[in-house]
Each structure stands twice: as C-alpha cells, then as structure tokens.
C-alpha cells in the first residue's frame, strides 16, 4: 500500500501550467501574471489635489494657526491678510478665492501670490499652487476664505509620478492578479495582460447504473452525482471545467471519449468503476494511450484509486472511486493540489491548523484518515474545536449529507486508531476558493 505522501509526490510531479494567453484585465483576476508589465507613463499624469479644499502657496498661509505674539505693534505679517487678530490667539489668514477647479477640468488655472482656488479631489493643481488646505481647516468661503491652519509645500497634493514612474514594473511576472493589480493595470492604461490561464479539467462518469439528473432512475439505477460534484470541486479550486457526463463502458467508446478530452484538457478525471475487473477493463481500454496505474493508497476514504499520464501530451489522468464522498475526498487530497500548482499558487494545499476534539474519533489503523468535521471556536479561550461527523470510519463513509455539513477535514495519522475528547488533531479548512 502506497503512502499518501508518496502518491501525492507522484501526482504533483505531473503538474504543468497551460501556455500563457493574453486576456482582458477584467478576466485576469485570480490568475498568475506571465509578463512584466512596464509602465510607459507616470501615474498620476499631472499634479492633482488629494483632498477637497483650497489650492494655495504654502508660504501664503504659513502664519495660519500660529499663536499671535504679545507685541502686535511690532509684528510683521509679511503681507499676509490676517483676521480676528488678538495677542495669544491662533492667527487666521484670509485669502481671496479666485476660482474653482473640479476633477477632469481641462482649462489651465493660474494662481497669483496671496490667492486661493477652491479644488475638489483629483482636480488639476493651479500653476504656482504647491499645497492644498483641507476644507475642514477653513470657513468654506466662496469670495474669501478664512484659513485657520497652515500647510507645508506638497501637503495634500499628488505629484506627477508619485505612484508609478515611466519604466517602473506595475505587475511582476509570477504575481497573482487580484483587485489591486487589476486597478493598477487599468490606471496605467493596460487593457490586456498575459496570464497563465486556468487549467482545463474534464470530468467523466462511468457506470451502467448511472442516469443523468434530467431522467427518472429505473430499477437499479441512480443519478450521476459524481460528475456534478467533482466539476463543482474543480471550479472551486480554480479550474476551467468541462463536465462530459456519463460515458459508456464499451472499450472502444470509452477510449474515444477519453482521447477527445486528452486533446482539450490539462487534467482528466474519470470517476467510477475503481477496483476489481471494472477498473482493469478501463485500464485495458486506455492502454494504448498510456498506463493508468490502479493502486491502493494508505488513506480512507478513497484508498483504491488510479493515476497515469495519458496521450501524446502525457495528461495527468485520475480514476476516482464511485462513492461520491470517497470521490470528493480523493479529489480534495490528490487532484486539487495539482490544479493549484498549475495556477501558480505558492501554497497549493489547504490551510491546516490544530484543533481540540470535542468527542471521541475512530479511524482505520494503517491509513491516514480524512474525516468529515465541524470546526468551531471556543468563545472563552479562542481555541479551535472540532467535532467529527459520523461515528464510524467504515460504516458511514458514503453519507454525502454529512460531507455537505462539514467545513473541514480531520486528518488522523495512520498509526492512530482512536482519539479521545480533548486530543489535539490537524484539520484542513474546506472554505470555498481557499
């Protein structure tokens, strides 16, 4: 029996990122940048107000807010017009307001000494103005404005190139494009960007007992759960998914369906018919496409599974159990990391934390357990607590409803058969897009 770690090493070694493509920046979120995006123009492209207020020369409002001296007769205001001037009180500077500029204005505005221009956030700065006095530090006057607090040159002004200079790298190759990167690309005028696209994954169900959900099952038939569930799991991991649906077990037809998906996919997942003669029949049908090895992996559920690299491009191909819970858990452990690696994620595995059990846990000795659990926080201590869903490791692995209630997988070491209340255990979050 192969260990989980050994089999996972074999699987992840087959990860291949799709060839880079150029897409609109609105479609690039979550993908890895495949080029160095170098800016051609400065950002901002002009000096602009960073806040609503009054554009001024800093020297003209230098006395605003300064405590007036006791000897007012000998005080030299250096030409500043002061109002309500009393010894020992903060001085107020009064300036005439000679205009108003809003964002998007294309008309140049010139400021003369000892004048102010009312500006809105993003408005072009008037010529000679080197600072903005915030509106809250003034009386908001239209003809004249009283300013109660001085500013230094450059205060509340976004200078040309403050954010990005020509030749700067806006987004580096290998960076994951998030909202900030999309915004920066838009800000520097980059409409399209080269990215590593989502890996294409095809899901095929196998089983003569299966019917699609738009039909009524007859005697001995069941709905095809796996292709829907696994397609959803693949999308959640970040793949571009093609749900093929149910394939016939006829060898030539099976080979036809799989070969068609190998041409269009970076990953192929076949679910059902694992173990015994059924899995051998599938492996034999695909033999001329490559070897699909059926192995026992030391994990539960999902110990019997298949993996190979098929077709001319050696596409990673999985054969997963028919049981929906086993299929989803096996997908989580083996297939999801492959998708995340192909996306360029630095941490392809789920976040793992330590939690204390709030009840006994039974596992299968000799196999690493991936048990459905509910993770919660202790309101008093802040510690993580976890409760297993389903008491028996062998009798309830098929219960899909329990998996739907789970928000984590409890990972039990192979040598552990029983855990007691209060024991510490590792758990992996099952948060969507995690």
C-alpha positions in Angstrom: 0.0 0.0 0.0 1.5 3.4 -1.1 1.6 6.2 1.4 -0.4 9.4 0.8 2.8 11.4 0.7 4.4 9.2 -1.9 1.4 9.1 -4.1 0.9 12.8 -3.8 4.5 13.4 -4.8 4.0 11.3 -7.9 0.8 13.2 -8.8 2.1 16.7 -8.2 5.3 16.0 -10.3 2.9 15.8 -13.3 1.6 19.4 -12.8 2.0 21.5 -16.0 0.8 25.1 -16.3 -1.1 25.9 -19.5 0.6 28.1 -22.1 0.2 31.8 -21.3 -2.5 33.7 -23.1 -3.4 37.4 -23.3 -6.8 38.3 -21.8 -8.7 41.4 -20.9 -7.9 42.6 -17.4 -11.5 42.1 -16.4 -10.9 38.4 -16.9 -7.5 38.2 -15.3 -8.5 38.1 -11.6 -7.1 35.2 -9.7 -4.7 34.2 -12.5 -0.9 34.4 -12.4 0.7 37.2 -14.5 3.0 35.8 -17.2 4.8 39.0 -18.1 6.5 42.1 -16.6 4.0 44.9 -17.2 6.2 48.0 -17.5 4.6 51.4 -17.4 5.1 54.0 -20.2 3.6 57.0 -18.5 3.7 58.4 -15.0 0.8 58.0 -12.6 -0.6 60.4 -11.7 0.0 62.1 -15.0 -0.4 65.6 -13.6 -0.2 67.3 -10.2 -3.6 66.9 -8.6 -5.5 67.8 -5.4 -5.5 64.8 -2.9 -8.4 66.3 -0.9 -11.3 68.8 -1.2 -10.1 72.2 -0.1 -8.2 75.3 -1.4 -5.1 75.3 -3.5 -2.6 77.8 -2.2 1.1 78.7 -2.0 2.2 77.3 1.3 4.2 80.4 2.1 0.9 82.5 1.9 -0.7 80.5 4.8 2.4 79.9 6.9 1.0 82.1 9.7 -2.4 80.4 9.9 -2.7 78.7 13.3 0.4 80.3 14.7 -0.2 82.0 18.1 -0.2 85.8 17.7 2.7 87.5 19.6 2.0 89.7 22.6 3.6 92.7 20.9 1.3 93.2 18.0 2.5 96.7 17.2 6.0 95.4 16.1 4.6 92.2 14.4 5.4 91.9 10.7 2.8 89.7 8.9 4.9 89.8 5.7 2.0 90.9 3.7 -0.5 88.2 4.9 -4.0 89.4 5.5 -5.0 88.4 9.0 -8.4 88.5 10.6 -9.6 88.4 14.2 -6.0 89.0 15.3 -5.6 89.1 19.1 -2.4 88.6 21.1 -2.1 85.0 22.3 -4.7 83.6 19.9 -4.1 81.4 16.8 -3.9 83.6 13.7 -6.4 83.3 10.8 -5.2 84.0 7.3 -7.7 85.4 4.8 -7.2 84.9 1.0 -9.4 85.9 -1.9 -10.9 82.9 -3.8 -10.3 83.5 -7.5 -11.8 80.3 -9.0 -12.9 76.7 -8.6 -11.5 73.6 -10.3 -13.1 70.2 -10.4 -11.7 66.8 -11.5 -11.5 66.5 -15.3 -11.0 70.2 -15.8 -9.0 71.0 -19.0 -8.8 74.7 -18.5 -5.4 75.8 -17.0 -5.8 77.9 -13.9 -3.1 80.3 -12.7 -2.7 81.2 -9.1 -1.2 84.6 -8.1 0.6 85.2 -4.8 -1.8 85.5 -1.8 -4.7 83.9 -3.6 -6.6 80.7 -3.3 -8.5 78.4 -5.7 -11.2 76.0 -4.5 -10.4 72.5 -5.6 -12.0 69.1 -5.5 -10.2 65.8 -5.0 -8.5 64.8 -8.3 -8.6 68.3 -9.7 -5.5 69.6 -11.6 -3.4 71.9 -9.4 -3.3 75.5 -10.5 0.0 76.9 -11.6 2.2 78.2 -8.7 0.0 76.4 -6.1 2.1 73.9 -4.1 -0.3 72.7 -1.4 -4.0 72.2 -0.6 -5.6 73.4 2.6 -8.3 70.8 3.6 -11.8 72.2 3.6 -12.2 71.3 7.3 -9.5 73.9 8.2 -11.4 76.7 6.6 -14.7 78.5 6.8 -15.6 77.3 3.3 -15.9 80.8 1.9 -16.7 81.5 -1.8 -15.3 85.0 -2.3 -12.8 85.0 0.6 -11.7 82.0 2.6 -10.5 82.1 6.2 -7.8 79.6 6.9 -7.1 78.5 10.5 -4.2 76.0 9.9 -1.1 76.3 7.8 0.3 73.7 5.4 3.7 72.8 4.1 4.7 72.7 0.5 3.4 69.4 -1.1 0.8 68.8 1.6 -2.4 67.1 0.2 -1.0 67.1 -3.4 -0.5 64.0 -5.6 2.6 64.8 -7.6 3.3 63.6 -11.2 4.7 60.0 -10.9 4.1 59.7 -7.1 2.6 56.3 -7.6 4.4 55.0 -10.7 7.2 56.4 -12.9 7.8 55.5 -16.5 9.8 52.3 -16.7 8.5 51.0 -13.3 7.1 47.5 -13.2 3.4 47.8 -12.4 2.8 44.0 -12.1 5.6 41.4 -12.0 5.6 38.1 -13.7 4.5 35.4 -11.3 2.2 37.8 -9.3 -1.3 36.6 -8.7 -3.6 39.2 -10.1 -6.1 40.5 -7.5 -8.3 43.6 -7.3 -5.3 45.9 -6.6 -3.4 44.5 -9.6 -6.4 44.9 -11.9 -6.8 48.5 -10.7 -3.1 49.3 -11.3 -3.3 47.8 -14.8 -6.3 50.0 -15.6 -4.5 53.0 -14.1 -1.5 52.6 -16.4 -3.7 52.0 -19.4 -3.1 48.3 -19.8 -6.3 46.8 -21.3 -5.0 43.3 -21.7 -2.4 41.2 -19.9 -0.5 38.0 -20.4 -1.5 35.3 -17.8 -1.2 31.7 -17.1 -4.8 30.5 -17.8 -6.9 28.2 -15.6 -6.0 24.6 -16.3 -8.7 22.8 -18.3 -10.2 19.8 -16.5 -12.6 17.3 -17.9 -14.8 15.1 -15.7 -16.2 11.8 -17.0 -18.5 9.4 -15.1 -18.5 5.7 -15.7 -21.2 3.2 -14.7 -24.0 1.3 -16.3 -26.2 2.1 -13.3 -26.0 5.9 -13.8 -28.6 8.2 -15.3 -28.4 12.0 -15.7 -30.5 14.2 -13.3 -33.0 15.1 -16.0 -34.2 11.5 -16.2 -36.1 9.3 -13.7 -33.9 6.4 -12.4 -35.3 3.0 -13.2 -34.9 -0.2 -11.1 -31.2 -0.5 -10.0 -30.3 3.0 -11.4 -29.0 6.0 -9.6 -28.4 9.6 -10.5 -24.9 10.7 -11.8 -23.8 12.6 -8.7 -20.0 12.5 -9.2 -19.7 14.4 -12.5 -21.6 17.3 -11.0 -19.9 17.2 -7.6 -16.4 16.9 -9.0 -17.0 19.6 -11.6 -18.0 21.9 -8.8 -14.9 21.0 -6.7 -12.7 21.6 -9.7 -14.3 25.1 -10.4 -13.8 25.9 -6.7 -10.1 25.0 -7.0 -9.8 27.4 -9.9 -10.0 25.1 -13.0 -11.9 25.7 -16.2 -14.2 22.7 -16.2 -15.8 20.5 -18.9 -18.4 18.1 -17.4 -18.5 15.4 -20.0 -21.2 13.4 -18.1 -21.7 9.7 -18.4 -19.5 7.6 -20.7 -20.3 4.1 -21.9 -18.2 1.2 -20.6 -17.7 -0.2 -24.1 -13.9 -0.2 -24.5 -13.8 1.5 -27.9 -16.3 4.1 -26.9 -14.5 4.8 -23.6 -11.2 5.2 -25.4 -12.9 7.6 -27.9 -14.3 9.8 -25.1 -11.1 9.9 -23.1 -8.9 10.6 -26.1 -11.1 13.5 -27.1 -10.7 15.0 -23.6 -6.9 14.5 -23.5 -6.7 16.8 -26.5 -8.6 19.6 -24.8 -7.5 19.2 -21.2 -4.6 19.6 -18.8 -6.3 17.2 -16.3 -8.8 14.4 -16.8 -10.8 12.9 -14.0 -12.7 9.6 -14.5 -15.0 8.6 -11.7 -16.5 5.2 -11.0 -15.5 1.5 -11.6 -12.5 1.6 -9.3 -11.3 -1.8 -8.1 -11.7 -5.4 -9.4 -12.5 -6.2 -13.0 -14.2 -2.9 -13.7 -11.0 -0.8 -13.2 -8.9 -3.4 -15.1 -11.4 -3.1 -18.0 -10.9 0.7 -18.1 -7.1 0.5 -17.8 -7.1 -2.0 -20.7 -9.4 0.2 -22.8 -6.9 3.1 -22.4 -3.7 1.0 -22.6 -2.6 2.4 -25.9 -2.9 5.9 -24.5 -0.6 5.2 -21.6 -0.5 3.3 -18.3 -3.3 4.0 -15.9 -2.0 2.5 -12.6 -4.6 1.3 -10.2 -3.1 1.4 -6.7 -4.1 1.2 -3.0 -3.2 4.4 -1.1 -3.0 4.4 2.7 -5.9 6.7 3.2 -9.6 6.5 4.0 -12.0 7.0 2.4 -10.7 6.5 -1.1 -7.9 4.0 -0.7 -8.4 2.5 -4.2 -7.7 4.9 -7.0 -5.9 5.2 -10.3 -3.4 7.6 -11.8 -1.5 7.9 -15.1 -0.2 10.3 -17.7 -2.1 9.6 -20.9 -1.9 10.7 -24.5 0.7 12.4 -26.5 1.0 15.2 -24.0 1.1 12.9 -21.0 -2.0 14.5 -19.5 -2.5 13.7 -15.7 -5.5 11.3 -15.6 -7.2 10.2 -12.4 -9.6 7.3 -11.8 -11.6 8.0 -8.7 -14.0 5.9 -6.6 -17.7 5.6 -7.5 -18.8 6.6 -4.0 -19.4 10.4 -4.0 -17.9 11.0 -0.6 -14.8 8.9 -1.4 -14.5 10.6 -4.8 -14.7 14.1 -3.3 -12.2 13.4 -0.6 -9.8 11.8 -3.0 -10.2 14.8 -5.3 -9.5 17.1 -2.4 -6.3 15.3 -1.4 -4.9 14.4 -4.8 -6.4 16.4 -7.6 -7.0 19.9 -6.0 -3.2 20.4 -5.3 -2.5 19.7 -9.0 -4.9 22.4 -10.1 -3.5 24.9 -7.6 0.1 24.2 -8.7 -0.9 24.7 -12.3 -2.4 28.1 -11.4 1.0 29.1 -9.9 -0.2 29.2 -6.3 2.7 29.3 -3.8 0.6 27.4 -1.2 -1.3 24.7 -3.2 -2.6 22.9 -0.1 -5.5 23.9 2.2 -4.7 25.8 5.3 -4.1 23.4 8.2 -4.5 24.2 11.9 -4.5 22.4 15.2 -7.8 21.8 17.0 -9.0 20.0 20.1 -11.6 17.3 19.6 -14.9 17.6 21.5 -15.7 13.9 21.2 -14.0 10.6 20.5 -12.8 9.8 17.0 -12.3 6.4 15.4 -10.1 5.9 12.4 -8.6 3.0 10.5 -5.1 1.9 11.6 -2.6 1.9 8.8 -4.4 4.5 6.8 -4.4 8.3 7.0 -7.9 9.4 7.9 -9.7 12.3 6.2 -12.8 12.5 8.3 -15.7 15.0 7.9 -15.8 17.5 10.7 -17.3 20.7 12.0 -14.7 23.3 13.1 -15.6 26.0 15.7 -14.1 28.4 18.1 -14.2 28.3 21.9 -15.7 31.7 22.8 -13.9 31.8 26.1 -10.3 30.8 25.1 -10.4 31.4 21.3 -9.1 27.8 20.7 -10.2 25.8 17.7 -12.5 22.9 18.5 -13.6 20.2 16.1 -16.4 17.6 16.1 -16.4 14.6 13.8 -19.5 14.0 11.7 -20.4 10.3 11.6 -19.3 7.9 14.3 -18.0 5.0 12.3 -15.0 5.3 9.9 -16.2 2.3 7.9 -19.9 2.4 8.1 -20.8 5.9 7.1 -18.2 7.0 4.6 -20.9 7.1 1.9 -23.0 9.7 3.6 -22.9 12.7 1.3 -25.2 14.8 3.6 -22.6 14.7 6.3 -19.9 15.9 3.9 -22.3 18.8 2.9 -22.4 19.8 6.6 -18.6 19.6 7.0 -16.4 22.7 7.0 -13.1 20.9 7.5 -11.4 17.5 7.1 -10.0 16.0 10.2 -6.6 14.4 9.3 -5.8 11.4 11.5 -2.3 9.9 11.4 -2.1 6.3 10.0 -0.9 4.8 13.3 -3.8 6.3 15.3 -7.0 4.2 15.7 -8.8 6.1 18.4 -8.7 9.6 19.7 -10.2 10.8 23.0 -12.1 14.1 23.8 -9.6 16.9 24.2 -6.9 15.4 22.0 -5.2 17.7 19.5 -5.6 16.9 15.8 -4.8 18.6 12.5 -7.7 19.9 10.4 -7.8 21.4 6.9 -10.3 24.1 6.1 -12.8 23.5 3.3 -13.5 27.1 2.7 -14.5 27.8 -0.9 -11.8 29.4 -3.0 -9.4 28.8 -0.1 
